[in-house]
Amino acid sequence: MRRLAALLCLSLVVTASAAQAPDDLPKDCAKAETQRQLTACAYRDFEHAQAAYAAVFRDLAAGLDTARRTLLRTAQKDWLEYRTSTCEFEASAVRGGSAEPMVRLQCQTRVTRERTNELRRQLNCPEGDLSCLRPVRP
């Protein structure tokens, strides 16, 4: 559990240090003009994706017994490592350039949303789906 939290914190610290929101951030990111603004908008999107992910993870974990919760945490630790390495790979295409943090954030946002949807499926899986966890409902 500590390692999972440490990986999540590291991911957020690296991301946050690369994309502090500027004062001139447009309210409508479609109107962003500078790389700084584009990166800040990408960071804002990542924050939203991360918040949705955390909420779904919390809901799913709360409905699991101890053994399944442990398995979920192990899977999440592995997933965080996957997300980090995948997005480092994608960002390597523009390594050293001003767009690197934005590309990394866009990747993290996309991969986080995909994982959120996977976890959400476990909360709302259809009857008869044998791969579903069927969380214990109080």
Buried (B, 14 or more C-beta within 10 A) or exposed (E): EEEBEEBBEEBBEBBEEBBEBEEEBBEEBEEBEEBBBBBBBBBBBBBEBBEBBEEBBEBBBEBBEEEBBEEBBEBBBEBBBEBBEBBEEBBEEBEEEEBBBBBBBBBBBBBBBEBBEEBBBBEEBEEEEEEBBEBEEE
